């Protein structure tokens, strides 16, 4: 097993899917609060180890050519993984990032700007963050390929797309115990991010983003089967 890596490296040229044999998102307020406190209490340049992420690679020949993942695997050397263990932490990270980008977009100074014109740090735009951690847009089909999600025909996947990640549509999204947890997680982080902004402004949010993506560490373990 290699040394622990940060989320910015973990997400490089990867697509993550929660297979249908896994339960849905189970974290509630107690776990969300612990995640938040671990993040904001990091001192100096210290990092926080968050555990092992166990993955199984889905080889390209078994991915249908008409799937939304295929173009990234075939033309851009991405790899597709099923998340065997660690999905609760990974899901929390994705929900957090979406709440973070939504807050930036909602600020009055950003109302007339595109994602490429909104800066989170001196050189990192909102579009950069979305493309790195949330989704890539197919240049021909103009559809989103999400970097994290559930396998198809899962109510949590539809809820994640339309209620959490902000894709348009999905009027009749099915709600379950697990989708309720997803919604509550986004609400919790949205509230905490807004409060931090009121106390520390945009510089505080930029620092928070760097902590999240650079100083939360995982061990990545890929199994053969």
Phi and psi restraints in degrees (value plus and minus 20) as a CYANA .aco file:
   2 UNK   PHI     -94.7   -54.7
   2 UNK   PSI     153.7   193.7
   3 UNK   PHI     -84.6   -44.6
   3 UNK   PSI     134.8   174.8
   4 UNK   PHI     -77.6   -37.6
   4 UNK   PSI     125.1   165.1
   5 UNK   PHI    -145.1  -105.1
   5 UNK   PSI     136.1   176.1
   6 UNK   PHI    -101.6   -61.6
   6 UNK   PSI     145.3   185.3
   7 UNK   PHI     -84.8   -44.8
   7 UNK   PSI     -51.7   -11.7
   8 UNK   PHI     -83.9   -43.9
   8 UNK   PSI     -50.3   -10.3
   9 UNK   PHI    -104.7   -64.7
   9 UNK   PSI     -56.6   -16.6
  10 UNK   PHI     -78.5   -38.5
  10 UNK   PSI     -57.9   -17.9
  11 UNK   PHI    -106.4   -66.4
  11 UNK   PSI     -21.1    18.9
  12 UNK   PHI     -90.1   -50.1
  12 UNK   PSI      97.8   137.8
  13 UNK   PHI      34.7    74.7
  13 UNK   PSI      20.7    60.7
  14 UNK   PHI    -150.2  -110.2
  14 UNK   PSI     130.7   170.7
  15 UNK   PHI    -143.5  -103.5
  15 UNK   PSI     110.9   150.9
  16 UNK   PHI    -132.8   -92.8
  16 UNK   PSI     115.4   155.4
  17 UNK   PHI    -151.8  -111.8
  17 UNK   PSI     118.0   158.0
  18 UNK   PHI    -107.7   -67.7
  18 UNK   PSI      95.4   135.4
  19 UNK   PHI     -89.3   -49.3
  19 UNK   PSI     140.9   180.9
  20 UNK   PHI     -90.2   -50.2
  20 UNK   PSI     -32.3     7.7
  21 UNK   PHI    -102.9   -62.9
  21 UNK   PSI     -26.3    13.7
  22 UNK   PHI    -109.0   -69.0
  22 UNK   PSI     127.8   167.8
  23 UNK   PHI     -90.5   -50.5
  23 UNK   PSI     149.3   189.3
  24 UNK   PHI    -102.1   -62.1
  24 UNK   PSI    -184.5  -144.5
  25 UNK   PHI     -96.4   -56.4
  25 UNK   PSI     100.6   140.6
  26 UNK   PHI    -132.8   -92.8
  26 UNK   PSI     -28.1    11.9
  27 UNK   PHI     -86.0   -46.0
  27 UNK   PSI     120.8   160.8
  28 UNK   PHI    -143.4  -103.4
  28 UNK   PSI    -188.8  -148.8
  29 UNK   PHI     -76.9   -36.9
  29 UNK   PSI     -58.2   -18.2
  30 UNK   PHI     -81.0   -41.0
  30 UNK   PSI     -66.0   -26.0
  31 UNK   PHI     -89.9   -49.9
  31 UNK   PSI     -56.8   -16.8
  32 UNK   PHI     -84.2   -44.2
  32 UNK   PSI     -62.2   -22.2
  33 UNK   PHI     -84.3   -44.3
  33 UNK   PSI     -60.2   -20.2
  34 UNK   PHI     -83.2   -43.2
  34 UNK   PSI     -61.5   -21.5
  35 UNK   PHI     -80.3   -40.3
  35 UNK   PSI     -67.4   -27.4
  36 UNK   PHI     -82.8   -42.8
  36 UNK   PSI     -64.6   -24.6
  37 UNK   PHI     -88.2   -48.2
  37 UNK   PSI     -56.2   -16.2
  38 UNK   PHI     -79.1   -39.1
  38 UNK   PSI     -57.7   -17.7
  39 UNK   PHI     -92.8   -52.8
  39 UNK   PSI     -70.4   -30.4
  40 UNK   PHI     -97.3   -57.3
  40 UNK   PSI     -36.8     3.2
  41 UNK   PHI    -112.8   -72.8
  41 UNK   PSI     -17.3    22.7
  42 UNK   PHI     -83.3   -43.3
  42 UNK   PSI     109.0   149.0
  43 UNK   PHI    -124.0   -84.0
  43 UNK   PSI     121.9   161.9
  44 UNK   PHI      35.1    75.1
  44 UNK   PSI    -147.5  -107.5
  45 UNK   PHI    -124.0   -84.0
  45 UNK   PSI      -1.3    38.7
  46 UNK   PHI     -89.9   -49.9
  46 UNK   PSI     133.4   173.4
  47 UNK   PHI    -133.1   -93.1
  47 UNK   PSI     145.5   185.5
  48 UNK   PHI    -144.8  -104.8
  48 UNK   PSI     102.4   142.4
  49 UNK   PHI    -101.7   -61.7
  49 UNK   PSI     107.9   147.9
  50 UNK   PHI    -132.1   -92.1
  50 UNK   PSI     -17.5    22.5
  51 UNK   PHI      93.6   133.6
  51 UNK   PSI    -189.6  -149.6
  52 UNK   PHI    -117.7   -77.7
  52 UNK   PSI     114.8   154.8
  53 UNK   PHI    -127.7   -87.7
  53 UNK   PSI      93.5   133.5
  54 UNK   PHI    -119.1   -79.1
  54 UNK   PSI     105.9   145.9
  55 UNK   PHI    -146.1  -106.1
  55 UNK   PSI     135.9   175.9
  56 UNK   PHI    -149.8  -109.8
  56 UNK   PSI     102.9   142.9
  57 UNK   PHI     -93.9   -53.9
  57 UNK   PSI     116.9   156.9
  58 UNK   PHI    -118.6   -78.6
  58 UNK   PSI      90.9   130.9
  59 UNK   PHI     -87.6   -47.6
  59 UNK   PSI     126.8   166.8
  60 UNK   PHI     -74.3   -34.3
  60 UNK   PSI     -60.1   -20.1
  61 UNK   PHI     -80.4   -40.4
  61 UNK   PSI     -42.2    -2.2
  62 UNK   PHI    -113.2   -73.2
  62 UNK   PSI     -18.1    21.9
  63 UNK   PHI    -116.5   -76.5
  63 UNK   PSI     101.3   141.3
  64 UNK   PHI     -78.3   -38.3
  64 UNK   PSI     121.8   161.8
  65 UNK   PHI     -84.0   -44.0
  65 UNK   PSI     -47.1    -7.1
  66 UNK   PHI    -111.9   -71.9
  66 UNK   PSI     -11.6    28.4
  67 UNK   PHI     -97.8   -57.8
  67 UNK   PSI     141.1   181.1
  68 UNK   PHI     -96.6   -56.6
  68 UNK   PSI     -28.9    11.1
  69 UNK   PHI    -111.8   -71.8
  69 UNK   PSI     -43.8    -3.8
  70 UNK   PHI     -79.7   -39.7
  70 UNK   PSI     -61.1   -21.1
  71 UNK   PHI     -82.5   -42.5
  71 UNK   PSI     -54.3   -14.3
  72 UNK   PHI     -92.9   -52.9
  72 UNK   PSI     -56.9   -16.9
  73 UNK   PHI     -90.6   -50.6
  73 UNK   PSI     -62.5   -22.5
  74 UNK   PHI     -98.1   -58.1
  74 UNK   PSI     -62.6   -22.6
  75 UNK   PHI    -122.8   -82.8
  75 UNK   PSI     -39.4     0.6
  76 UNK   PHI    -143.9  -103.9
  76 UNK   PSI      -9.1    30.9
  77 UNK   PHI      41.5    81.5
  77 UNK   PSI       7.7    47.7
  78 UNK   PHI     -93.3   -53.3
  78 UNK   PSI     140.4   180.4
  79 UNK   PHI    -142.9  -102.9
  79 UNK   PSI     121.6   161.6
  80 UNK   PHI    -125.1   -85.1
  80 UNK   PSI     110.5   150.5
  81 UNK   PHI    -148.2  -108.2
  81 UNK   PSI     121.5   161.5
  82 UNK   PHI    -108.4   -68.4
  82 UNK   PSI     116.5   156.5
  83 UNK   PHI    -108.9   -68.9
  83 UNK   PSI      92.1   132.1
  84 UNK   PHI    -106.7   -66.7
  84 UNK   PSI     -59.0   -19.0
  85 UNK   PHI    -168.8  -128.8
  85 UNK   PSI     121.1   161.1
  86 UNK   PHI      84.6   124.6
  86 UNK   PSI     -10.4    29.6
  87 UNK   PHI     -86.9   -46.9
  87 UNK   PSI     -49.8    -9.8
  88 UNK   PHI     -83.4   -43.4
  88 UNK   PSI     -64.0   -24.0
  89 UNK   PHI     -88.5   -48.5
  89 UNK   PSI     -60.3   -20.3
  90 UNK   PHI     -87.6   -47.6
  90 UNK   PSI     -61.1   -21.1
  91 UNK   PHI     -82.2   -42.2
  91 UNK   PSI     -62.6   -22.6
  92 UNK   PHI     -79.9   -39.9
  92 UNK   PSI     -62.4   -22.4
  93 UNK   PHI     -80.5   -40.5
  93 UNK   PSI     -65.0   -25.0
  94 UNK   PHI     -85.8   -45.8
  94 UNK   PSI     -63.4   -23.4
  95 UNK   PHI     -81.8   -41.8
  95 UNK   PSI     -61.9   -21.9
  96 UNK   PHI     -79.5   -39.5
  96 UNK   PSI     -68.6   -28.6
  97 UNK   PHI     -79.4   -39.4
  97 UNK   PSI     -61.0   -21.0
  98 UNK   PHI     -86.2   -46.2
  98 UNK   PSI     -62.4   -22.4
  99 UNK   PHI     -80.9   -40.9
  99 UNK   PSI     -58.8   -18.8
 100 UNK   PHI     -84.4   -44.4
 100 UNK   PSI     -68.7   -28.7
 101 UNK   PHI     -87.1   -47.1
 101 UNK   PSI     -57.1   -17.1
 102 UNK   PHI     -81.1   -41.1
 102 UNK   PSI     -61.1   -21.1
 103 UNK   PHI     -84.2   -44.2
 103 UNK   PSI     -65.2   -25.2
 104 UNK   PHI     -79.3   -39.3
 104 UNK   PSI     -62.9   -22.9
 105 UNK   PHI     -86.5   -46.5
 105 UNK   PSI     -48.6    -8.6
 106 UNK   PHI     -99.9   -59.9
 106 UNK   PSI     -34.4     5.6
 107 UNK   PHI     -83.5   -43.5
 107 UNK   PSI     121.6   161.6
 108 UNK   PHI     -78.5   -38.5
 108 UNK   PSI     -54.1   -14.1
 109 UNK   PHI     -88.7   -48.7
 109 UNK   PSI     -34.1     5.9
 110 UNK   PHI    -128.6   -88.6
 110 UNK   PSI     -15.0    25.0
 111 UNK   PHI     -81.1   -41.1
 111 UNK   PSI     -54.7   -14.7
 112 UNK   PHI    -120.5   -80.5
 112 UNK   PSI      -8.7    31.3
 113 UNK   PHI    -127.2   -87.2
 113 UNK   PSI     132.9   172.9
 114 UNK   PHI    -105.8   -65.8
 114 UNK   PSI     150.6   190.6
 115 UNK   PHI     -81.2   -41.2
 115 UNK   PSI     -48.7    -8.7
 116 UNK   PHI     -97.5   -57.5
 116 UNK   PSI     -31.5     8.5
 117 UNK   PHI    -124.6   -84.6
 117 UNK   PSI     -24.7    15.3
 118 UNK   PHI    -120.7   -80.7
 118 UNK   PSI     100.5   140.5
 119 UNK   PHI    -122.2   -82.2
 119 UNK   PSI     110.7   150.7
 120 UNK   PHI    -110.3   -70.3
 120 UNK   PSI     -60.3   -20.3
 121 UNK   PHI    -143.1  -103.1
 121 UNK   PSI    -192.3  -152.3
 122 UNK   PHI     -80.7   -40.7
 122 UNK   PSI     -49.2    -9.2
 123 UNK   PHI    -151.5  -111.5
 123 UNK   PSI     -17.6    22.4
 124 UNK   PHI    -130.4   -90.4
 124 UNK   PSI      99.6   139.6
 125 UNK   PHI    -112.9   -72.9
 125 UNK   PSI     148.4   188.4
 126 UNK   PHI     -81.8   -41.8
 126 UNK   PSI     -57.7   -17.7
 127 UNK   PHI     -83.0   -43.0
 127 UNK   PSI     -58.6   -18.6
 128 UNK   PHI     -80.4   -40.4
 128 UNK   PSI     -64.4   -24.4
 129 UNK   PHI     -85.8   -45.8
 129 UNK   PSI     -64.5   -24.5
 130 UNK   PHI     -81.8   -41.8
 130 UNK   PSI     -63.1   -23.1
 131 UNK   PHI     -90.2   -50.2
 131 UNK   PSI     -53.7   -13.7
 132 UNK   PHI     -96.4   -56.4
 132 UNK   PSI     -56.8   -16.8
 133 UNK   PHI    -139.1   -99.1
 133 UNK   PSI     -40.9    -0.9
 134 UNK   PHI    -133.1   -93.1
 134 UNK   PSI     -75.7   -35.7
 135 UNK   PHI    -179.7  -139.7
 135 UNK   PSI     136.5   176.5
 136 UNK   PHI    -134.6   -94.6
 136 UNK   PSI     124.2   164.2
 137 UNK   PHI    -122.3   -82.3
 137 UNK   PSI     104.0   144.0
 138 UNK   PHI     -84.7   -44.7
 138 UNK   PSI     105.1   145.1
 139 UNK   PHI     -86.5   -46.5
 139 UNK   PSI     -43.5    -3.5
 140 UNK   PHI    -114.0   -74.0
 140 UNK   PSI     -73.8   -33.8
 141 UNK   PHI    -100.8   -60.8
 141 UNK   PSI     -33.0     7.0
 142 UNK   PHI      34.0    74.0
 142 UNK   PSI      20.3    60.3
 143 UNK   PHI    -135.7   -95.7
 143 UNK   PSI     140.1   180.1
 144 UNK   PHI    -107.8   -67.8
 144 UNK   PSI     116.8   156.8
 145 UNK   PHI    -130.7   -90.7
 145 UNK   PSI      92.7   132.7
 146 UNK   PHI     -98.1   -58.1
 146 UNK   PSI     117.1   157.1
 147 UNK   PHI     -95.6   -55.6
 147 UNK   PSI     -39.9     0.1
 148 UNK   PHI    -157.4  -117.4
 148 UNK   PSI     121.2   161.2
 149 UNK   PHI     158.7   198.7
 149 UNK   PSI    -192.5  -152.5
 150 UNK   PHI    -123.3   -83.3
 150 UNK   PSI     143.3   183.3
 151 UNK   PHI     -85.2   -45.2
 151 UNK   PSI     142.3   182.3
 152 UNK   PHI     -82.9   -42.9
 152 UNK   PSI     143.8   183.8
 153 UNK   PHI      41.0    81.0
 153 UNK   PSI      15.4    55.4
 154 UNK   PHI    -142.0  -102.0
 154 UNK   PSI     104.7   144.7
 155 UNK   PHI     -75.8   -35.8
 155 UNK   PSI     -52.2   -12.2
 156 UNK   PHI     -85.9   -45.9
 156 UNK   PSI     -52.8   -12.8
 157 UNK   PHI     -87.3   -47.3
 157 UNK   PSI     -64.1   -24.1
 158 UNK   PHI     -84.0   -44.0
 158 UNK   PSI     -62.4   -22.4
 159 UNK   PHI     -84.2   -44.2
 159 UNK   PSI     -63.0   -23.0
 160 UNK   PHI     -80.1   -40.1
 160 UNK   PSI     -65.9   -25.9
 161 UNK   PHI     -82.5   -42.5
 161 UNK   PSI     -72.1   -32.1
 162 UNK   PHI    -113.0   -73.0
 162 UNK   PSI     -48.9    -8.9
 163 UNK   PHI    -123.6   -83.6
 163 UNK   PSI     -46.0    -6.0
 164 UNK   PHI    -123.6   -83.6
 164 UNK   PSI     -71.0   -31.0
 165 UNK   PHI    -109.0   -69.0
 165 UNK   PSI     -23.2    16.8
 166 UNK   PHI      60.9   100.9
 166 UNK   PSI      -1.3    38.7
 167 UNK   PHI     -91.2   -51.2
 167 UNK   PSI     123.1   163.1
 168 UNK   PHI     -95.1   -55.1
 168 UNK   PSI     127.1   167.1
 169 UNK   PHI      87.1   127.1
 169 UNK   PSI    -176.0  -136.0
 170 UNK   PHI      47.2    87.2
 170 UNK   PSI      24.4    64.4
 171 UNK   PHI     -83.8   -43.8
 171 UNK   PSI     -54.0   -14.0
 172 UNK   PHI    -127.9   -87.9
 172 UNK   PSI      21.4    61.4
 173 UNK   PHI     -85.1   -45.1
 173 UNK   PSI     109.4   149.4
 174 UNK   PHI     -94.8   -54.8
 174 UNK   PSI     116.1   156.1
 175 UNK   PHI    -129.6   -89.6
 175 UNK   PSI     121.1   161.1
 176 UNK   PHI    -157.0  -117.0
 176 UNK   PSI     160.0   200.0
 177 UNK   PHI     -76.8   -36.8
 177 UNK   PSI     -60.0   -20.0
 178 UNK   PHI     -92.6   -52.6
 178 UNK   PSI     -57.0   -17.0
 179 UNK   PHI     -89.8   -49.8
 179 UNK   PSI     -51.6   -11.6
 180 UNK   PHI     -80.2   -40.2
 180 UNK   PSI     -61.2   -21.2
 181 UNK   PHI     -85.2   -45.2
 181 UNK   PSI     -58.5   -18.5
 182 UNK   PHI     -81.1   -41.1
 182 UNK   PSI     -66.5   -26.5
 183 UNK   PHI     -83.2   -43.2
 183 UNK   PSI     -61.1   -21.1
 184 UNK   PHI     -86.3   -46.3
 184 UNK   PSI     -55.6   -15.6
 185 UNK   PHI     -84.8   -44.8
 185 UNK   PSI     -64.7   -24.7
 186 UNK   PHI     -84.2   -44.2
 186 UNK   PSI     -60.7   -20.7
 187 UNK   PHI     -82.2   -42.2
 187 UNK   PSI     -63.8   -23.8
 188 UNK   PHI     -81.7   -41.7
 188 UNK   PSI     -69.2   -29.2
 189 UNK   PHI     -88.5   -48.5
 189 UNK   PSI     -54.4   -14.4
 190 UNK   PHI     -80.3   -40.3
 190 UNK   PSI     -62.2   -22.2
 191 UNK   PHI     -86.0   -46.0
 191 UNK   PSI     -63.2   -23.2
 192 UNK   PHI     -87.3   -47.3
 192 UNK   PSI     -59.4   -19.4
 193 UNK   PHI     -85.1   -45.1
 193 UNK   PSI     -62.6   -22.6
 194 UNK   PHI     -83.4   -43.4
 194 UNK   PSI     -60.6   -20.6
 195 UNK   PHI     -86.2   -46.2
 195 UNK   PSI     -61.9   -21.9
 196 UNK   PHI     -82.7   -42.7
 196 UNK   PSI     -59.8   -19.8
 197 UNK   PHI     -81.6   -41.6
 197 UNK   PSI     -59.9   -19.9
 198 UNK   PHI     -85.4   -45.4
 198 UNK   PSI     -46.5    -6.5
 199 UNK   PHI    -111.9   -71.9
 199 UNK   PSI     -58.7   -18.7
 200 UNK   PHI    -145.0  -105.0
 200 UNK   PSI     -21.6    18.4
 201 UNK   PHI      49.6    89.6
 201 UNK   PSI    -184.1  -144.1
 202 UNK   PHI     -87.0   -47.0
 202 UNK   PSI     -52.5   -12.5
 203 UNK   PHI     -83.6   -43.6
 203 UNK   PSI     -57.3   -17.3
 204 UNK   PHI     -85.7   -45.7
 204 UNK   PSI     -57.1   -17.1
 205 UNK   PHI     -91.6   -51.6
 205 UNK   PSI     -57.7   -17.7
 206 UNK   PHI     -82.3   -42.3
 206 UNK   PSI     -61.2   -21.2
 207 UNK   PHI     -85.2   -45.2
 207 UNK   PSI     -60.3   -20.3
 208 UNK   PHI     -80.4   -40.4
 208 UNK   PSI     -63.3   -23.3
 209 UNK   PHI     -82.1   -42.1
 209 UNK   PSI     -62.0   -22.0
 210 UNK   PHI     -85.2   -45.2
 210 UNK   PSI     -59.4   -19.4
 211 UNK   PHI     -81.2   -41.2
 211 UNK   PSI     -65.1   -25.1
 212 UNK   PHI     -82.3   -42.3
 212 UNK   PSI     -65.7   -25.7
 213 UNK   PHI    -112.0   -72.0
 213 UNK   PSI     -41.0    -1.0
 214 UNK   PHI    -130.7   -90.7
 214 UNK   PSI     -41.5    -1.5
 215 UNK   PHI    -143.2  -103.2
 215 UNK   PSI     -18.6    21.4
 216 UNK   PHI    -113.7   -73.7
 216 UNK   PSI     100.1   140.1
 217 UNK   PHI    -132.7   -92.7
 217 UNK   PSI     120.6   160.6
 218 UNK   PHI    -141.5  -101.5
 218 UNK   PSI     130.8   170.8
 219 UNK   PHI    -113.2   -73.2
 219 UNK   PSI     106.6   146.6
 220 UNK   PHI    -117.7   -77.7
 220 UNK   PSI     102.0   142.0
 221 UNK   PHI    -146.8  -106.8
 221 UNK   PSI      96.0   136.0
 222 UNK   PHI    -122.8   -82.8
 222 UNK   PSI     102.1   142.1
 223 UNK   PHI    -118.7   -78.7
 223 UNK   PSI     136.1   176.1
 224 UNK   PHI     -96.3   -56.3
 224 UNK   PSI     -56.4   -16.4
